[in-house]
Amino acid sequence: MEQAIARTFVPKHNRVFFKHFDHAAENVKVMSELLYEALEGSGDHESRPQYAQIAKLRAVSNEIKRAIFADSGRAFISPFERNDMCDLVTAIDTVAGYINISARRFSLYQPVQVSPAMKELVGLIVEMGNCLAKCVKHLTNIKSLGPISDACTQLRTLEHYADKVYNKAVAEVLVSETNVIELMKHNEILTALETTTDKAEKVAAVVEAIVVKNF
């Protein structure tokens, strides 16, 4: 009760944390867009500059996570419980990590062909990155249930569709790809992309838990 009252009268203390959250979410959004740009490029995957940029932004995500952990440990006033703040930034950071893993698999494995399913999954990751950024931004007004709920629902809908794309793609490549090495490359890349969408949906679950506790 006392903490809730304090939050009302000291909103400026919350801005530091919301700035961190917004930065983390926007960072994921940019990483997803860079991954899409990389697939639209030409030449060897290894030489595409977007992969190096994604790796740098992955390091940025780690720094944001460390900053929130440190600031939440020192802060007397916070927007919501420390564990919830740590869970949120960890969930966002995990998405950044899997975007980087996906980028590394494209760069290292260099598939002969980027399949339509791969592009579609990356496109879905871009959509989820945009949605994630909007969802986190709405937390500054945690009473705005409509926009937060809509964003969480959209993340879940996109993830469910990504599951269908992934399952169909794996089934097709098992039938059509005769080169065992290429088959393994495709499977590893598709799995990384689908896992990225799973982790993005996890952010929605964390946000919903925070809203329930603080509404």
C-alpha positions as CSV (number, residue, x, y, z in Angstrom):
1,M,0.0,0.0,0.0
2,E,2.8,2.4,1.0
3,Q,4.7,1.6,-2.1
4,A,1.6,2.3,-4.3
5,I,1.1,5.7,-2.7
6,A,4.8,6.6,-3.1
7,R,4.6,5.7,-6.8
8,T,1.8,8.2,-7.2
9,F,3.8,11.1,-5.7
10,V,7.2,10.3,-7.1
11,P,6.7,9.4,-10.8
12,K,10.1,10.8,-11.8
13,H,11.8,7.9,-10.2
14,N,10.0,5.6,-12.6
15,R,11.2,7.3,-15.7
16,V,14.7,5.8,-15.4
17,F,13.2,2.3,-15.5
18,F,10.7,2.9,-18.3
19,K,13.5,4.5,-20.3
20,H,15.5,1.3,-19.9
21,F,12.5,-0.9,-20.8
22,D,11.8,1.2,-23.9
23,H,15.4,1.1,-25.0
24,A,15.5,-2.7,-24.6
25,A,12.3,-3.2,-26.6
26,E,13.4,-0.7,-29.3
27,N,16.7,-2.5,-29.5
28,V,14.9,-5.8,-30.2
29,K,12.8,-4.1,-32.9
30,V,15.9,-2.8,-34.7
31,M,17.6,-6.2,-34.4
32,S,14.6,-7.8,-36.1
33,E,14.6,-5.3,-38.9
34,L,18.3,-5.8,-39.5
35,L,17.8,-9.5,-39.7
36,Y,15.1,-9.0,-42.4
37,E,17.4,-6.6,-44.3
38,A,20.2,-9.2,-44.2
39,L,18.0,-11.8,-45.9
40,E,17.1,-9.3,-48.6
41,G,20.8,-8.7,-49.3
42,S,23.0,-10.4,-51.9
43,G,26.3,-12.2,-51.7
44,D,27.6,-14.5,-49.0
45,H,25.8,-14.4,-45.8
46,E,29.1,-14.1,-44.0
47,S,29.9,-10.8,-45.6
48,R,26.5,-9.1,-44.9
49,P,27.1,-6.2,-42.5
50,Q,23.7,-6.6,-40.7
51,Y,24.9,-9.6,-38.8
52,A,27.8,-7.7,-37.2
53,Q,25.3,-4.9,-36.3
54,I,23.0,-7.4,-34.7
55,A,25.9,-8.8,-32.6
56,K,26.7,-5.3,-31.4
57,L,23.0,-4.7,-30.5
58,R,22.9,-8.0,-28.6
59,A,25.7,-6.6,-26.4
60,V,23.7,-3.4,-25.9
61,S,20.8,-5.6,-24.7
62,N,23.0,-7.2,-22.1
63,E,24.1,-3.8,-20.9
64,I,20.5,-2.6,-20.5
65,K,19.7,-5.7,-18.5
66,R,22.7,-5.2,-16.2
67,A,21.6,-1.5,-15.7
68,I,18.1,-2.5,-14.7
69,F,19.4,-5.1,-12.3
70,A,21.7,-2.6,-10.7
71,D,19.3,0.3,-10.6
72,S,16.5,-1.8,-9.2
73,G,18.7,-3.0,-6.4
74,R,19.5,0.6,-5.4
75,A,16.1,2.2,-5.9
76,F,13.8,3.0,-3.0
77,I,10.9,3.6,-5.4
78,S,10.2,1.6,-8.5
79,P,7.3,1.3,-11.0
80,F,6.6,-2.3,-9.9
81,E,8.3,-5.1,-7.9
82,R,12.0,-5.7,-8.5
83,N,11.5,-9.3,-9.4
84,D,8.9,-8.3,-12.1
85,M,11.2,-5.7,-13.5
86,C,14.0,-8.2,-13.7
87,D,11.7,-10.8,-15.3
88,L,10.6,-8.3,-17.9
89,V,14.1,-7.1,-19.0
90,T,15.3,-10.8,-19.0
91,A,12.4,-11.8,-21.3
92,I,13.2,-8.9,-23.7
93,D,16.9,-9.7,-23.5
94,T,16.2,-13.4,-24.3
95,V,14.4,-12.3,-27.5
96,A,17.5,-10.2,-28.5
97,G,19.7,-13.3,-27.8
98,Y,17.7,-15.5,-30.1
99,I,17.6,-13.0,-32.9
100,N,21.4,-12.9,-32.6
101,I,21.5,-16.8,-32.6
102,S,19.4,-16.8,-35.7
103,A,21.7,-14.3,-37.4
104,R,24.7,-16.3,-36.5
105,R,23.2,-19.4,-38.0
106,F,22.6,-17.7,-41.3
107,S,26.1,-16.3,-41.2
108,L,27.9,-19.5,-40.3
109,Y,25.8,-22.1,-42.1
110,Q,25.3,-20.0,-45.3
111,P,22.4,-21.9,-46.7
112,V,22.4,-22.3,-50.5
113,Q,18.9,-20.9,-50.6
114,V,16.9,-18.9,-48.1
115,S,13.5,-20.5,-48.2
116,P,10.2,-18.6,-48.3
117,A,9.4,-20.0,-44.9
118,M,12.5,-18.5,-43.4
119,K,11.7,-15.1,-44.8
120,E,8.1,-15.4,-43.6
121,L,9.3,-16.3,-40.1
122,V,11.7,-13.4,-40.1
123,G,8.9,-11.1,-41.2
124,L,6.8,-12.4,-38.3
125,I,9.7,-11.6,-35.9
126,V,9.8,-8.1,-37.3
127,E,6.0,-7.7,-36.6
128,M,6.5,-9.1,-33.1
129,G,9.4,-6.7,-32.5
130,N,7.2,-3.8,-33.4
131,C,4.4,-5.1,-31.3
132,L,6.7,-5.8,-28.3
133,A,8.0,-2.2,-28.4
134,K,4.4,-0.9,-28.3
135,C,3.4,-3.2,-25.5
136,V,6.3,-2.2,-23.3
137,K,5.8,1.5,-24.0
138,H,2.2,1.3,-22.8
139,L,3.5,0.1,-19.4
140,T,4.2,3.7,-18.6
141,N,0.4,3.9,-18.1
142,I,-0.3,0.5,-16.6
143,K,-4.0,1.3,-16.2
144,S,-4.4,1.5,-20.0
145,L,-5.6,-2.1,-20.2
146,G,-6.9,-1.9,-23.7
147,P,-3.7,-1.1,-25.6
148,I,-1.6,-3.5,-23.4
149,S,-4.1,-6.3,-23.8
150,D,-4.3,-5.8,-27.6
151,A,-0.5,-5.9,-27.9
152,C,-0.2,-9.0,-25.8
153,T,-3.0,-10.7,-27.9
154,Q,-1.3,-9.7,-31.1
155,L,2.0,-11.2,-29.9
156,R,0.3,-14.5,-29.0
157,T,-1.5,-14.6,-32.4
158,L,1.7,-14.0,-34.3
159,E,3.5,-16.7,-32.3
160,H,0.7,-19.2,-33.0
161,Y,0.9,-18.5,-36.7
162,A,4.7,-18.8,-36.6
163,D,4.3,-22.3,-35.2
164,K,2.2,-23.3,-38.2
165,V,4.7,-21.8,-40.6
166,Y,7.6,-23.6,-38.9
167,N,5.8,-27.0,-38.8
168,K,4.9,-26.8,-42.5
169,A,8.4,-25.7,-43.4
170,V,10.1,-28.6,-41.5
171,A,7.7,-31.1,-43.1
172,E,8.4,-29.7,-46.6
173,V,12.1,-29.6,-46.3
174,L,12.3,-33.2,-45.0
175,V,10.5,-34.3,-48.2
176,S,12.2,-32.0,-50.7
177,E,15.8,-31.6,-49.6
178,T,18.0,-34.5,-50.6
179,N,21.3,-33.0,-49.4
180,V,21.7,-34.0,-45.8
181,I,24.0,-31.1,-45.0
182,E,21.5,-28.5,-46.4
183,L,18.7,-30.3,-44.6
184,M,20.5,-29.9,-41.3
185,K,21.2,-26.2,-42.0
186,H,17.6,-25.5,-42.8
187,N,16.4,-27.3,-39.7
188,E,18.8,-25.4,-37.4
189,I,17.9,-22.1,-38.9
190,L,14.2,-22.7,-38.8
191,T,14.4,-23.9,-35.2
192,A,16.2,-20.7,-34.1
193,L,13.7,-18.5,-35.8
194,E,10.7,-20.3,-34.3
195,T,12.3,-20.2,-30.9
196,T,12.7,-16.5,-31.3
197,T,8.9,-16.1,-31.7
198,D,8.3,-18.3,-28.7
199,K,10.5,-16.0,-26.6
200,A,8.7,-12.9,-27.9
201,E,5.4,-14.4,-26.7
202,K,7.0,-14.9,-23.3
203,V,7.3,-11.1,-23.0
204,A,3.5,-10.9,-23.3
205,A,3.1,-13.3,-20.5
206,V,5.4,-11.3,-18.2
207,V,3.7,-8.1,-19.1
208,E,0.2,-9.6,-18.3
209,A,1.5,-10.8,-14.9
210,I,2.8,-7.4,-14.1
211,V,-0.5,-5.8,-15.0
212,V,-2.5,-8.2,-12.9
213,K,-0.3,-7.4,-9.9
214,N,-0.4,-3.6,-10.3
215,F,-3.9,-2.8,-11.6
